Each structure stands twice: as structure tokens, then as C-alpha cells.
Amino acid sequence: MTMNFSNPVLSKELKLRFRSFKGFNGILFFLLAMCIFVFGYIFLTVNLGGNSYFRPSQSFVLFAFLSFIQLGLVLFTAPGLTAGSISSEREKQTLPILLTTSQSSFQIISGKLLSSVAFLLLLIVAGLPVYSLVFLFGGISPWDFVKILVFLFVTLLAVGSIGIMFSTLIRRTIVSMIATYGTMLFLSVVTGFLFIITMQVKMFSQMGTVTSPSYLGHFLASINPAVLFATFLSPELNRTLSETTLIDFPIWAGYLLFYVLLSIVSIFIAVKKLRVNMRRHK
């Protein structure tokens, strides 16, 4: 028995997505917005500061803003690209036809997921020339740049996996998108709010007594994308979090473990539930 590593679903989705004029319009407007922000920031900083040069500290601030812009792009664009992947096929009544082909459930799910991930990766890669302008002014190391890109990809894969899982479980695309965006808001906003509350309660309850490790606080900080990026941009924040929670475990390691596991579980559920109403599973 020969193994077939080709994925016709992925090939078809890539052709449809990358031949779309609408997709490249999105890339154009995204790059224009980034250029306006970067050059506008440099122009205002130089002119309002009364200097004829751009300081490295100002370059670091620009790099931080761009990093959070890229993170926002991943968190709030990926659900829109993946949350309707399977449910839209069901609404158009083309899913039964797709399921009767020789493609396995994993090939269908991975094809839908990777096509959306590839489009967002194209957005990120297309913005790299603008993003890398900060290196011209100093203040940023290449290692900081690589770390941001690696964890952007991990976040992108996790968000896409959650989106395609809800798209498989929920029949209506709009409901699937709401569930995916709700999950992203919980992971990016609610966890940060709960972390602040947890640490405040811990500080007040243990004031003047021997403190104990805050496992919940450390976990909430580890799964929040904004906290992770803040620790990359400010290493002092990472040390402060370790001293506050009394847990000497890197935030990035907890983030990596959680989101890789979340991606695997989401893809597994999507594959298992794709043919839930069929007698023979593939």
C-alpha cells in the first residue's frame, strides 16, 4: 500500500484563495496602513522632538507597536478565515460531496486550515520589509524579531485550529464565528483581567504573612498573548512576574505548551466530528 501525501483539498483552497482579487486588495490595504503608521510615526517623532535623527529608544517603541499590530491581525483575522471553512460547505450543501471523495477527514481539515494559515502568513511576510525598518535605527536585536515571528506562527496555528473546530461542530457560520471570536476575546482579554484580579486578591489576602506560589496567576499570564509579547519586549516584566507569582517557570514555555496542545486537541476534535453522522469513519 503506497502512502499518498498529496492534499487536493489544500491545492484547491490555495488556488481559490490566492487567485482572488479580494485577497490581494486586503494585502494592499494592510501594507498601506502599516506604511502610513511607520512613516507617520517617524515623521511626527522627529519633528515634534526637535531632532533631525531617530533615536534607538524610539525605534524600540515603534517595534513594540508593530508587534502588537501583528498580534491583533492574527487574533482577529484568523477566526474570520477559518470559522466558516466547514460550516460554509455545509450551508452550500457541498460538504456531502466532499465527504464522498477519497480524501480522509484529516486531509480535508488540514487542507482548510493550512490554506487559511498560508494566507495570513503571506500577510505577515509581506509586511516584513516595513517591519524590518526598525533595524535601520538600532535598538532591536534580530533575536527579538525571530522570537516575535515564531510565537506569531504558534498563535496563528492555535487560533486557526480553534476556528476550524467550531466550524466543524457548529452548523451555522455566523454562530461558529461568534464562538471563535468569543474564545479569542477570552484568551486575550479576559485572562489578562482575571490575572490582575488574582494577583490583587493574593496581595491583599497575604499581606504581612508568608506568601505562597500563585499557580493560577502564573497560568493566566502564560496563556495570554499580550502578556507574552510584553515579556519579549521587556525582560524586566518577566522577572517581575516570576517574583510576583513565586514560580520560576518561563512564560514563553507555558505559552508554547498550552497553545501547541490546544492546536492538537482542536484538530483532533475537528477530524473526529467531521463524519460524525456517517457509519464509516475515515
Steps between C-alpha positions, in 0.01 A plus 500: 500500500652832392473812710349802328626825650325728250206705621258600223288696747798717593594550133145603409465735799836666429408560136162646589636719779811630325330561167241718667533869420334575834783329691773707341300815558510411869879461486533835320293691756679328789841602364380854433373527857834372636699744283283793606542405866879445483592805295244715680649398836855574381396837355311610812770380737780679317307824450330525839820403682696776328768251390628416156555134592303200625626360831528122570258530792240642263572214261424252779163667564420472130599132503271439799205666327556301182527176698164558667348599164614167356363319805164675458501402132544135595246499784218673314558395137568129541152425645335664201704285260453164674169514688301450181721242331277196563172666596491694171541174309208361702286807431572479125420126518838410351633325811336162421665505158836577660455217751430246226840556343806292581639774726530413867355718773848615597579606142181705480553669837874561447438630148243753620718601794832531317350706216378760751829489693693545174302813413567657839866402476509681167364810673770477768780434250380780272530741793855393590675767286303771683540317831879475456542876460555516874839327453624806311480708818629243752363406838367161381690172476428240229423248775209716624367508145525119462327435834207719403459325164521148650235569761283680245499177301415292810214736583379499141492120488312479831241761399449331164458160666238637739316662209486184292393297806199726558430500127476120514293484819255782418280497191455875458796710390396810692465302825836334437666839451341636818627199698851537355518874564364446849777250570760745371363779716512270801862399435623850418290728725318307772810303607692826541219647710478184712878504548486854641214409734675180614822681584316780681304251711821310577682816608217614731432157652866429578608847607749467787507120482716245322398493136432184303537440124211614284457220246176645366656842448800352321274286280282798403809702414645212297199461272449871430658605165536865601688408819733274303585771248548750783756267664685474167513877466584558868705223670461682833128422485580128480708523818227703671240236416724225638553695823130576533369149434800334673524251211827483310367360174535694172184661370594409143534128588153490659356689202661260252380188684145628541444619142668204333283267710194713422573476127539120513179452699301734273618326182430159655143599591440648155624182326290274724181706467518562124335167415302461820178410315666248269520134585851455366762746634800591296 
